[in-house]
Amino acid sequence: MTQPTPPMLRRAGFSLMELLLAVTVLTFVTGATYALFRSQSQNFKNNTARYDLIENARGAIEAAERIIRTMGAGTPNNQPVLVYGANGVLAFNTDYVEQDTVDMRWATYFNVDTPLEETTAWTQAAQAAIPNSSPSYTYPPETYQLGNGSPSAAETYILYFSLDAGTTRSDDYVLWQRVNAGTPEIVARNILAHPNGQPFFQYLMQRQLSTGDTLQIAPAGVLPLIRRPLVAGLSATDSANYVRPDSIRAVRMHFRLTNGESGTAERFRDLSTTIEVPNNGIPLPTVCGRVPLEPGALTATEPNPGDGVIRIAWTASPDQEAGEQDVTQYIIWRRLSSATVWAEPLLVVRSEAGQTSYTTDITGHAFSTGYTFGIAAQDCTPSQSTIRTTAITTSAAP
């Protein structure tokens, strides 16, 4: 007799239709998941590339702006501010960085690792051509110094664009930075010319109109801007050309920054920015900070021998009326000639504008005694010069 099949045995597997339906659903879900994952991955990649591009663009602009804004800072009046300006290169002087922990006062930044030759004025002995200058312009024509003969603290910064030899593109540029005659460093790469046709650098110059001062873009006909010293015998045209760089009040930069890709993978960002240069063309104000030069010739005499009065006379420090023009006072010391250490200062004499020599009478000296006097110039920091000395032996008792 045939036994009936239990229900659980009759449904022990999937039917072919059920299996096909499950595979179809699984395929659809897997495909949708993969598509979503791929889309999200591509979006993440695109967003990352876009973020990197924006950050690179911001970094390129900020690096250039940070330096250009300091143009002219700390330059003595005999040193040009805007050295050379053209469409593809900008060179200027600024006291941007110091490594000296003693005399560092006014530089924008301090970095002990900066090469010493890149913290002071570019020397004539190391002169070289300004990159991208046409015709080639060799700089500097002299070694610029402060009025007291010490080197100027303002170094020369050069920002310039050149074709990138590391790519196959013929329109890809690199933005370089060079200090004095040092080794150029890359500021940014993957740079293209701005699509609207503006040059990399433009210069906004001050122009006097009947309605007041205004700014205009320096026309191509006056480029390159080269600040040269005025000398006797120049024509009016040459004089105007030589000082025209002093009228620049802002610098504009234009370029397109890319992600370095080509075709459909290329991403880019167009950049234009205006950077004010308020120090350009402005005479250097009187400042103090670096050690002043010592006073000139110092003498000690007895106007009336035997009365105990010694007259001290000296010539003003070169930094009082020239150089940094920052001497505020003179400090006088006195000691017995047999002593080797100065005691507390004996007297302070204020400097006077226009006064090139000083005298002061000091009383209370013994007969037949040797005295040594010292004097130093002091600025408002206060930094003090080295001490100039002189000796005298008083007269015997009458």
C-alpha positions as CSV (number, residue, x, y, z in Angstrom):
1,M,0.0,0.0,0.0
2,T,1.4,3.4,-1.0
3,Q,2.2,5.7,1.9
4,P,1.4,9.5,1.5
5,T,4.4,11.9,1.2
6,P,4.7,14.1,4.3
7,P,4.3,17.9,3.6
8,M,7.8,18.9,4.7
9,L,9.3,16.3,2.2
10,R,7.2,17.7,-0.6
11,R,8.7,21.3,-0.1
12,A,12.4,20.4,0.6
13,G,13.9,22.8,-2.1
14,F,13.3,25.8,-4.3
15,S,11.6,25.7,-7.6
16,L,13.3,26.8,-10.7
17,M,11.2,29.9,-10.9
18,E,11.9,30.8,-7.3
19,L,15.6,30.4,-7.9
20,L,15.6,32.5,-11.0
21,L,13.6,35.2,-9.2
22,A,16.1,35.2,-6.3
23,V,19.1,35.5,-8.7
24,T,17.4,38.3,-10.5
25,V,16.6,40.3,-7.4
26,L,20.2,39.7,-6.0
27,T,21.7,40.8,-9.3
28,F,19.6,44.0,-9.3
29,V,20.5,44.8,-5.6
30,T,24.2,44.1,-6.2
31,G,24.2,46.2,-9.4
32,A,22.4,49.1,-7.6
33,T,24.8,48.8,-4.6
34,Y,27.8,48.8,-6.9
35,A,26.5,51.8,-8.9
36,L,25.8,53.7,-5.7
37,F,29.2,52.8,-4.3
38,R,30.9,53.8,-7.6
39,S,29.0,57.1,-7.7
40,Q,29.8,57.9,-4.1
41,S,33.5,57.0,-4.7
42,Q,33.6,59.2,-7.8
43,N,31.9,62.0,-6.0
44,F,34.4,61.7,-3.1
45,K,37.3,61.6,-5.6
46,N,35.9,64.7,-7.4
47,N,35.3,66.5,-4.2
48,T,38.8,65.7,-2.9
49,A,40.3,66.9,-6.2
50,R,38.2,70.0,-6.1
51,Y,39.3,70.7,-2.5
52,D,42.9,70.1,-3.3
53,L,42.6,72.4,-6.2
54,I,41.1,75.1,-4.1
55,E,43.7,74.7,-1.4
56,N,46.5,74.8,-4.0
57,A,45.0,78.0,-5.4
58,R,44.7,79.6,-2.0
59,G,48.2,78.6,-1.1
60,A,49.6,80.0,-4.3
61,I,47.9,83.3,-3.8
62,E,48.6,83.6,-0.1
63,A,52.2,82.8,-0.5
64,A,52.6,85.6,-3.1
65,E,50.4,88.1,-1.3
66,R,52.3,87.6,2.0
67,I,55.5,88.7,0.5
68,I,54.3,91.4,-1.9
69,R,52.4,93.2,0.8
70,T,55.7,93.9,2.6
71,M,57.3,95.5,-0.4
72,G,59.5,98.4,0.7
73,A,59.5,97.5,4.4
74,G,62.8,98.3,6.0
75,T,64.5,99.7,2.9
76,P,66.7,102.8,3.4
77,N,66.0,105.8,1.2
78,N,68.9,105.0,-1.2
79,Q,67.6,101.5,-2.0
80,P,64.9,101.1,-4.6
81,V,61.6,99.5,-3.5
82,L,60.1,98.1,-6.8
83,V,63.2,96.9,-8.6
84,Y,61.7,95.5,-11.8
85,G,58.2,94.9,-12.9
86,A,57.0,93.2,-16.1
87,N,54.2,90.9,-17.2
88,G,56.0,87.7,-16.0
89,V,58.3,88.9,-13.2
90,L,58.2,91.1,-10.2
91,A,61.3,92.1,-8.2
92,F,61.3,94.2,-5.1
93,N,63.2,94.9,-1.9
94,T,61.9,94.2,1.6
95,D,63.2,93.4,5.0
96,Y,61.1,90.2,5.1
97,V,63.2,87.8,7.2
98,E,66.0,87.9,9.7
99,Q,68.1,85.2,11.4
100,D,70.0,87.5,13.8
101,T,68.7,87.3,17.4
102,V,70.7,90.4,18.4
103,D,69.9,93.1,15.9
104,M,66.6,91.7,14.6
105,R,64.0,94.4,15.1
106,W,61.8,95.2,12.1
107,A,61.8,92.1,9.8
108,T,58.4,90.6,9.1
109,Y,59.6,87.1,10.0
110,F,62.4,85.5,12.0
111,N,64.0,82.2,10.9
112,V,67.4,81.0,12.2
113,D,67.6,78.5,9.3
114,T,67.5,81.2,6.6
115,P,70.8,81.6,4.8
116,L,72.6,84.7,6.0
117,E,73.1,86.0,2.4
118,E,69.3,86.0,2.0
119,T,68.6,88.2,5.1
120,T,70.4,91.4,4.0
121,A,70.8,93.4,0.8
122,W,71.9,91.7,-2.4
123,T,75.6,92.5,-2.9
124,Q,77.1,93.9,-6.1
125,A,79.7,91.2,-6.0
126,A,76.9,88.6,-6.4
127,Q,74.9,90.6,-9.0
128,A,73.0,88.6,-11.6
129,A,70.3,89.1,-14.2
130,I,66.7,89.4,-13.1
131,P,64.8,86.3,-14.4
132,N,62.5,87.0,-17.4
133,S,63.9,90.5,-17.8
134,S,64.0,91.6,-21.4
135,P,66.4,93.0,-22.3
136,S,68.4,91.4,-19.6
137,Y,68.7,93.6,-16.5
138,T,71.6,93.0,-14.1
139,Y,71.0,93.9,-10.5
140,P,72.1,95.4,-8.1
141,P,74.2,98.2,-9.5
142,E,75.7,98.7,-6.0
143,T,75.6,97.2,-2.5
144,Y,73.0,99.2,-0.6
145,Q,73.9,100.3,2.8
146,L,72.5,102.3,5.7
147,G,73.8,105.7,6.3
148,N,76.2,104.4,9.0
149,G,77.8,102.1,6.5
150,S,76.3,98.8,7.6
151,P,74.5,96.6,5.0
152,S,70.8,97.3,4.4
153,A,68.6,94.7,6.0
154,A,66.3,94.6,3.0
155,E,66.7,91.6,0.7
156,T,65.5,91.3,-2.9
157,Y,62.5,89.0,-3.6
158,I,61.8,87.9,-7.2
159,L,58.5,86.2,-8.2
160,Y,58.5,85.0,-11.8
161,F,56.7,82.6,-14.1
162,S,58.5,80.2,-16.4
163,L,57.3,77.2,-18.6
164,D,57.3,73.9,-16.7
165,A,60.0,71.7,-18.2
166,G,58.6,68.7,-16.3
167,T,55.4,68.4,-18.3
168,T,54.6,67.7,-21.9
169,R,52.3,70.7,-22.2
170,S,53.5,73.8,-23.9
171,D,51.3,76.2,-21.8
172,D,52.0,74.9,-18.3
173,Y,53.9,77.3,-16.0
174,V,55.7,77.3,-12.6
175,L,55.6,80.3,-10.2
176,W,59.1,80.6,-8.7
177,Q,60.5,82.7,-5.8
178,R,64.1,83.7,-5.5
179,V,65.8,85.7,-2.8
180,N,68.8,87.8,-4.0
181,A,71.0,85.4,-6.0
182,G,69.9,82.3,-4.1
183,T,68.4,79.1,-5.3
184,P,64.8,79.5,-6.7
185,E,62.0,77.7,-4.9
186,I,58.7,76.6,-6.4
187,V,55.6,78.5,-5.0
188,A,53.1,76.8,-7.3
189,R,52.9,74.7,-10.5
190,N,50.2,73.5,-12.9
191,I,49.6,77.2,-13.8
192,L,48.1,78.4,-17.1
193,A,47.7,81.9,-18.5
194,H,44.4,83.5,-17.5
195,P,41.7,82.7,-20.2
196,N,40.7,86.4,-20.5
197,G,44.1,87.3,-21.7
198,Q,45.4,89.2,-18.7
199,P,49.1,88.9,-18.0
200,F,50.4,87.2,-14.9
201,F,51.3,90.6,-13.3
202,Q,49.6,94.0,-13.7
203,Y,50.6,97.2,-12.0
204,L,48.2,99.9,-10.7
205,M,49.8,103.2,-10.7
206,Q,48.8,106.5,-9.2
207,R,47.8,109.2,-11.6
208,Q,46.9,112.8,-10.7
209,L,43.8,114.1,-12.4
210,S,41.9,117.3,-12.0
211,T,39.2,115.4,-10.1
212,G,41.8,114.0,-7.7
213,D,44.0,110.9,-7.4
214,T,43.1,107.7,-9.2
215,L,44.6,104.4,-10.2
216,Q,45.1,103.1,-13.6
217,I,46.8,100.0,-15.0
218,A,50.3,100.7,-16.2
219,P,50.1,100.5,-20.0
220,A,52.3,98.0,-21.9
221,G,54.3,100.9,-23.3
222,V,55.8,101.8,-19.9
223,L,56.9,98.2,-19.1
224,P,59.2,97.0,-17.8
225,L,59.2,99.2,-14.7
226,I,62.8,99.7,-13.6
227,R,63.6,101.9,-10.7
228,R,67.0,103.6,-11.4
229,P,68.7,106.3,-9.4
230,L,68.4,109.9,-10.6
231,V,71.6,111.5,-11.7
232,A,72.6,114.8,-13.1
233,G,72.0,115.4,-16.9
234,L,69.0,113.1,-17.3
235,S,66.3,114.2,-19.7
236,A,62.8,114.8,-18.5
237,T,61.6,111.6,-20.2
238,D,64.3,109.5,-18.6
239,S,63.6,111.0,-15.2
240,A,59.9,110.2,-15.5
241,N,60.7,106.6,-16.5
242,Y,63.2,106.1,-13.7
243,V,60.8,107.2,-10.9
244,R,57.6,105.8,-12.4
245,P,57.9,102.5,-10.3
246,D,57.4,104.7,-7.2
247,S,53.9,105.5,-8.3
248,I,52.8,101.8,-8.2
249,R,50.2,101.4,-5.4
250,A,49.0,97.8,-6.1
251,V,49.9,94.7,-8.0
252,R,47.3,92.4,-9.7
253,M,47.9,88.7,-10.3
254,H,45.9,86.7,-12.9
255,F,46.3,83.0,-13.7
256,R,44.5,79.7,-14.1
257,L,45.5,76.9,-11.7
258,T,44.8,73.3,-12.8
259,N,44.9,69.9,-11.3
260,G,47.6,68.8,-13.7
261,E,45.3,66.5,-15.6
262,S,44.2,66.8,-19.3
263,G,41.0,66.2,-21.2
264,T,37.9,65.3,-19.3
265,A,39.9,64.8,-16.1
266,E,41.2,68.4,-16.1
267,R,39.9,70.7,-13.4
268,F,40.8,74.3,-13.1
269,R,40.2,77.5,-11.1
270,D,40.7,81.0,-12.4
271,L,42.3,83.4,-10.0
272,S,42.6,87.2,-9.9
273,T,43.7,89.2,-6.9
274,T,44.8,92.8,-6.2
275,I,47.6,93.3,-3.6
276,E,48.2,96.7,-2.1
277,V,51.8,97.9,-1.7
278,P,51.5,100.9,0.7
279,N,55.2,101.1,1.4
280,N,56.2,101.7,-2.2
281,G,57.4,105.2,-2.9
282,I,57.2,106.3,0.7
283,P,60.5,107.6,2.4
284,L,61.7,105.4,5.2
285,P,60.6,106.8,8.5
286,T,63.0,107.3,11.4
287,V,63.2,104.1,13.4
288,C,65.5,102.7,16.0
289,G,66.7,99.2,16.7
290,R,70.1,98.4,15.3
291,V,73.1,99.4,17.4
292,P,74.0,103.1,16.6
293,L,77.5,104.1,15.7
294,E,79.6,105.5,18.4
295,P,80.2,109.3,18.7
296,G,83.0,111.0,16.9
297,A,86.2,112.5,18.3
298,L,86.1,112.8,22.1
299,T,88.3,115.2,24.0
300,A,88.8,116.1,27.7
301,T,90.4,119.4,28.7
302,E,90.8,121.8,31.7
303,P,89.4,125.2,30.7
304,N,90.8,126.7,34.0
305,P,93.6,124.4,35.4
306,G,93.3,123.9,39.1
307,D,89.6,124.5,39.6
308,G,88.6,120.9,39.3
309,V,86.5,121.3,36.1
310,I,87.0,119.1,33.1
311,R,85.3,119.9,29.8
312,I,84.2,117.0,27.7
313,A,83.7,117.6,24.0
314,W,82.6,115.2,21.3
315,T,81.2,115.0,17.7
316,A,77.7,113.6,17.2
317,S,77.2,110.0,16.2
318,P,76.8,109.5,12.4
319,D,73.4,108.0,13.3
320,Q,72.1,111.2,14.8
321,E,71.7,113.2,11.6
322,A,72.2,110.5,9.0
323,G,72.0,106.7,8.9
324,E,69.1,105.6,11.0
325,Q,68.7,109.1,12.5
326,D,67.7,107.5,15.8
327,V,70.1,108.7,18.5
328,T,68.2,110.1,21.4
329,Q,70.9,110.7,24.0
330,Y,74.6,110.4,24.9
331,I,75.7,108.5,28.0
332,I,78.9,109.7,29.8
333,W,81.0,107.6,32.2
334,R,84.0,108.5,34.4
335,R,86.5,106.4,36.2
336,L,90.0,106.7,37.7
337,S,92.6,105.8,35.0
338,S,93.8,103.1,37.4
339,A,90.4,101.4,37.3
340,T,89.3,98.9,34.7
341,V,85.6,98.8,35.2
342,W,83.0,101.5,34.5
343,A,80.7,102.4,37.4
344,E,77.2,103.8,36.9
345,P,76.8,106.4,34.2
346,L,77.8,109.8,35.3
347,L,75.7,112.0,33.0
348,V,73.2,111.8,30.2
349,V,73.0,114.5,27.5
350,R,70.0,114.6,25.2
351,S,70.7,114.8,21.5
352,E,69.5,118.0,19.6
353,A,68.4,118.0,16.0
354,G,71.0,119.7,13.8
355,Q,73.6,119.8,16.5
356,T,76.9,118.2,15.3
357,S,79.1,118.8,18.3
358,Y,78.6,118.9,22.1
359,T,80.4,120.1,25.2
360,T,79.7,119.7,28.9
361,D,81.6,120.7,32.0
362,I,82.1,118.2,34.8
363,T,83.2,119.3,38.3
364,G,84.7,117.7,41.4
365,H,88.1,116.4,40.2
366,A,91.1,116.1,42.4
367,F,94.5,117.6,41.6
368,S,97.2,115.5,39.8
369,T,94.8,112.6,39.2
370,G,94.3,110.6,36.1
371,Y,90.7,110.2,34.8
372,T,89.2,108.2,31.9
373,F,86.0,109.3,30.3
374,G,83.7,107.3,28.1
375,I,80.8,108.2,25.9
376,A,78.2,106.1,24.0
377,A,75.3,107.0,21.7
378,Q,71.9,105.4,22.6
379,D,68.8,105.1,20.5
380,C,65.1,104.6,21.6
381,T,65.2,100.8,21.8
382,P,67.4,101.4,23.8
383,S,70.5,100.1,22.0
384,Q,73.8,101.5,22.9
385,S,76.9,102.0,20.8
386,T,80.4,101.0,21.8
387,I,82.0,103.3,24.2
388,R,84.6,105.9,22.9
389,T,87.2,106.8,25.5
390,T,89.7,109.5,26.3
391,A,92.0,110.1,29.3
392,I,93.3,113.2,31.1
393,T,95.5,113.9,34.1
394,T,94.5,117.0,36.1
395,S,96.9,119.7,37.0
396,A,98.8,119.9,40.2
397,A,97.6,122.1,43.1
398,P,98.5,125.7,42.6
